[in-house]
Amino acid sequence: MTEADSGAPRDRLERAILGEEPVFDALGVSAETGVSIEEARRLWRALGFPEHGTETAFTQSDAKAVSTLVDVVESGLIDFDLAVNLTRAVGQTMARLADWEVASLVQRVEELEAGDQATGSRVGSAMRIVEEFNAPFEQLMLYAWRRHLAAAVARVEALGANEEDLHTTQITVGFADIVSFTALSNQLTEARIGDLVELFESRCADVVASQRGRVIKSIGDAVLFVNDDPIRAYDTAEGIINVIGRDSRMPDVRVGLASGSVVMRLGDVFGPPVNLAARLTAVARRNRIIIDAATAALLPDDQFETRRLPARPVRGFGIVEPVAVRRH
């Protein structure tokens, strides 16, 4: 098989997904949209794609997307730098979503090819899924985006009633990680590791959502979440331990909680409480919750019992007194 032949199935899938052929190179996109070639390249890189030089690699839809952004910039609503930042956020979000979607559908492709609906090639089954699944999935994405946008606006509105800086807020940050994940991953097959991480992330996400918190990011063996209510943050931590650490089929976990002022940007959070929550997991025993003094001060004494642990050095924070906590 030649290199061109081996690339043909990939090209067929790409064309099927995009629904059109490439007709522009970078100069062509610039001429079609009226933006400079450097601006077009900045937007393309922000989406997370490598540059194509003089190759004809861009579709009419690519040019239309650039034109749409340029129209918004020219309206004065946003400037070009903000357009690039928003494009980067979309690119990073969609890249992960696409990887997640493909990984989830691979098994379905194998099932179709093993059954009576086999097409004779995995590419054939993949194209069938693309044709039948993409339209309803696009509707689901738009619905979910609108729902999350409404929730995000509500959070900013609530914050604006009390804060001058809408990017800064007082919250409780939680960090949950799997105990001895590196050693555990050396003992498991790749398939089992993938299943374990997927189950860990999905169970954590369900618990966080049930307590009206938000998952900020998943990092394989760890999940970072936030909640504006410290009691709900504790209930989230306890819930994660119940569904992960106390399930004999799952590994043990540790959870750290820290409260204070954080900066919220592009879906992420930054600040000392974020770093401290992560550091506290190294102090926690298996299937236990460790909190900082700020969180302990926010938890009502009639509901929680707290106990200061011996002071110890914590990287980046000097000497810290972690606090063990449990409900009465």
C-alpha positions in Angstrom: 0.0 0.0 0.0 1.4 3.4 -0.9 1.4 6.4 1.4 -1.3 8.0 -0.7 -3.5 4.9 -0.4 -3.0 4.7 3.4 -4.2 8.4 3.7 -7.3 7.9 1.5 -9.6 6.6 4.3 -8.6 9.4 6.5 -9.3 11.9 3.7 -12.7 10.3 3.1 -13.6 10.6 6.7 -12.4 14.2 6.9 -14.4 15.2 3.8 -17.5 13.4 5.2 -17.3 15.3 8.5 -16.5 18.7 7.0 -19.0 18.3 4.2 -16.9 20.2 1.7 -13.6 20.3 -0.1 -10.7 22.7 0.7 -10.5 25.5 -1.8 -8.2 28.2 -0.2 -4.7 28.5 1.0 -3.8 31.0 3.7 -3.4 33.8 1.2 -6.8 32.9 -0.3 -8.5 33.1 3.2 -6.8 36.5 3.7 -8.1 37.8 0.3 -11.6 36.3 0.8 -12.1 37.8 4.3 -10.1 41.0 4.2 -8.0 40.2 7.2 -4.2 40.1 7.1 -2.5 36.8 6.6 -0.9 37.1 10.1 -4.4 37.7 11.7 -5.8 34.7 9.8 -2.9 32.6 11.0 -3.4 33.8 14.6 -7.0 32.7 14.5 -6.0 29.3 13.0 -3.3 28.7 15.6 -5.8 29.8 18.4 -8.1 27.0 17.2 -5.2 24.6 17.9 -4.2 23.7 14.3 -0.8 23.8 12.7 -0.2 26.2 9.8 -0.3 24.8 6.3 2.0 27.1 4.5 1.0 27.4 0.9 -1.1 24.2 0.9 -4.8 24.4 -0.2 -6.2 23.3 3.1 -9.1 25.7 4.0 -12.8 25.4 3.1 -15.5 28.0 2.5 -16.7 27.4 6.1 -13.2 28.2 7.4 -13.3 31.6 5.5 -16.9 32.2 6.7 -15.9 31.6 10.3 -13.0 34.2 10.0 -15.4 36.6 8.3 -17.9 36.2 11.2 -15.3 37.0 13.8 -14.1 40.0 11.8 -17.6 41.4 11.5 -18.0 41.2 15.3 -14.7 42.9 15.8 -15.5 45.7 13.3 -18.9 46.2 15.0 -16.9 47.4 18.1 -18.3 44.8 20.4 -15.0 43.1 21.0 -11.4 43.8 19.8 -9.2 41.4 17.9 -7.2 40.2 20.9 -10.4 39.2 22.7 -11.6 37.4 19.5 -8.4 35.4 19.5 -8.8 34.5 23.2 -12.4 33.4 22.6 -11.3 31.4 19.6 -8.6 29.7 21.7 -11.2 28.8 24.4 -13.4 27.3 21.7 -10.5 25.4 20.1 -9.3 23.9 23.3 -12.8 22.9 24.4 -13.8 21.4 21.1 -10.5 19.6 20.7 -11.1 17.7 24.0 -14.7 17.1 23.1 -13.8 15.7 19.7 -11.2 13.4 21.3 -13.7 12.3 23.9 -16.4 11.7 21.2 -14.1 9.6 19.0 -12.7 7.5 21.9 -16.3 6.8 23.0 -17.5 5.8 19.5 -14.5 3.6 18.6 -16.1 0.7 20.5 -19.3 1.2 18.6 -17.5 1.1 15.3 -16.0 -2.3 16.3 -19.4 -3.6 17.4 -21.0 -2.6 14.0 -18.2 -4.3 12.1 -18.6 -7.5 14.2 -22.4 -7.6 13.7 -24.8 -8.1 10.8 -24.6 -4.4 9.9 -20.9 -4.6 9.0 -19.8 -2.6 6.0 -16.6 -4.5 5.4 -14.4 -1.7 6.8 -14.1 0.3 9.9 -14.1 3.5 7.8 -17.5 2.5 6.4 -19.0 2.1 9.8 -17.3 5.3 11.0 -18.8 7.2 8.1 -22.2 5.8 8.8 -22.0 7.0 12.4 -20.8 10.4 11.2 -23.8 10.7 8.9 -26.4 9.6 11.4 -25.0 11.0 14.7 -23.5 14.4 13.9 -26.7 16.3 13.4 -28.4 15.4 16.7 -25.0 15.7 18.5 -24.6 19.3 17.1 -28.1 20.1 18.5 -27.0 18.7 21.8 -23.9 20.8 21.9 -25.8 24.0 21.1 -28.4 23.2 23.8 -25.6 22.4 26.4 -23.8 25.6 25.5 -26.8 27.7 26.0 -27.6 26.1 29.3 -24.0 26.6 30.6 -23.9 30.1 29.2 -27.1 30.9 31.2 -25.6 29.4 34.4 -22.3 31.3 33.8 -24.1 34.6 33.4 -26.1 33.9 36.6 -22.9 33.3 38.5 -21.3 36.6 37.2 -24.5 38.5 38.1 -24.6 37.1 41.6 -20.9 38.0 42.0 -21.4 41.5 40.7 -23.7 42.2 43.6 -20.8 41.9 46.0 -17.6 42.3 44.1 -16.0 45.1 42.1 -13.8 42.7 40.1 -16.0 40.2 38.3 -13.0 38.0 37.7 -12.3 37.5 41.4 -14.4 35.7 43.9 -14.4 33.9 47.2 -14.9 30.2 46.8 -13.9 26.8 48.2 -11.6 24.8 45.9 -11.5 21.0 46.0 -8.8 18.7 44.7 -9.4 14.9 44.6 -6.8 12.5 43.5 -6.3 8.7 43.2 -3.8 7.3 45.7 -0.6 5.8 44.2 -1.9 6.2 40.7 1.5 5.7 39.1 2.1 2.4 40.8 -1.4 1.3 40.1 -1.1 2.2 36.4 2.0 0.0 36.1 -0.1 -3.0 37.3 -3.0 -2.5 34.9 -3.6 -3.0 31.2 -4.0 0.1 29.1 -7.7 -0.6 28.6 -8.2 -1.0 32.3 -6.4 2.2 33.1 -8.7 4.0 30.6 -11.8 2.5 32.1 -10.7 3.4 35.6 -10.0 7.0 34.7 -13.2 7.4 32.8 -15.2 6.0 35.8 -13.3 8.1 38.3 -14.0 11.3 36.3 -17.7 10.5 35.6 -18.4 9.7 39.2 -16.7 12.8 40.5 -18.5 14.9 38.0 -21.9 13.5 39.1 -21.1 14.2 42.7 -19.9 17.8 42.0 -23.0 18.5 39.9 -25.3 17.2 42.6 -23.8 19.7 45.1 -24.2 22.6 42.7 -20.4 22.9 42.2 -18.4 22.9 39.0 -15.6 20.6 37.7 -12.9 23.0 36.5 -10.6 20.3 35.0 -9.8 16.6 35.1 -6.1 15.6 35.0 -6.3 11.9 34.6 -5.9 10.8 38.2 -7.2 14.0 39.7 -10.3 16.3 39.6 -10.3 20.0 40.5 -13.7 21.4 41.5 -15.1 24.6 43.1 -18.2 25.5 45.1 -19.3 28.9 46.5 -20.7 27.1 49.6 -18.0 25.5 51.9 -20.6 23.0 53.3 -21.5 21.8 49.9 -17.8 21.6 49.0 -17.3 19.3 52.1 -20.4 17.3 51.0 -18.8 17.0 47.5 -15.5 15.7 49.0 -17.4 13.2 51.2 -19.5 12.1 48.3 -16.4 11.5 46.1 -14.9 9.3 48.9 -18.2 7.4 49.1 -18.5 6.6 45.4 -14.7 6.0 44.8 -12.8 5.2 47.9 -15.4 3.0 49.5 -16.1 1.0 46.3 -14.0 -2.1 46.6 -13.6 -2.1 42.8 -12.0 1.3 42.8 -8.8 2.7 44.2 -8.5 4.9 47.3 -8.7 8.7 47.0 -7.7 11.7 49.0 -9.4 15.1 49.0 -8.1 18.6 49.9 -10.2 21.7 50.4 -9.0 25.3 50.6 -11.0 28.5 50.6 -10.2 32.1 49.6 -10.0 34.5 46.8 -9.4 33.1 43.3 -9.2 34.6 39.8 -11.5 33.0 37.2 -10.4 33.2 33.6 -11.4 31.3 30.5 -13.0 28.5 32.5 -10.1 28.0 34.8 -9.3 29.2 38.3 -6.1 30.6 39.7 -4.8 31.6 43.1 -3.4 30.3 46.4 -6.5 28.2 47.3 -6.1 26.2 44.1 -2.5 25.3 44.8 -3.1 24.7 48.5 -6.0 22.3 47.9 -3.7 20.3 45.6 -0.9 20.3 48.2 -3.2 19.2 51.0 -4.0 15.9 49.2 -0.4 14.8 50.0 -1.2 15.3 53.7 -4.5 13.4 53.7 -4.8 9.8 54.6 -6.6 7.4 52.3 -10.2 8.2 51.9 -10.0 11.2 54.1 -10.6 15.0 53.7 -8.0 17.6 54.8 -8.9 21.3 54.8 -7.1 24.5 55.4 -7.7 26.9 58.3 -9.8 29.3 56.1 -12.2 26.5 55.2 -12.4 25.3 58.9 -13.4 28.8 59.9 -16.3 28.7 57.4 -17.8 25.4 58.6 -20.3 25.8 61.5 -19.2 24.3 64.8 -22.6 22.7 65.4 -22.2 20.5 62.3 -18.5 19.8 62.0 -15.6 18.8 64.2 -12.2 20.0 63.2 -8.8 19.1 64.5 -5.6 20.8 63.7 -2.8 18.5 62.6 0.9 19.1 63.4 2.4 21.9 61.4 4.5 20.9 58.4 6.2 22.4 55.4 4.0 22.7 52.3 5.7 23.5 49.1 5.0 27.1 48.1 3.3 27.9 51.4 5.9 27.5 54.1 4.8 26.0 57.4 1.1 25.1 57.3 -1.3 23.6 59.9 -3.6 21.2 58.0 -7.0 20.5 59.5 -8.8 17.2 59.7 -12.6 17.4 59.6 -15.7 15.3 60.0 -19.4 15.8 60.6 -20.7 15.4 64.1 
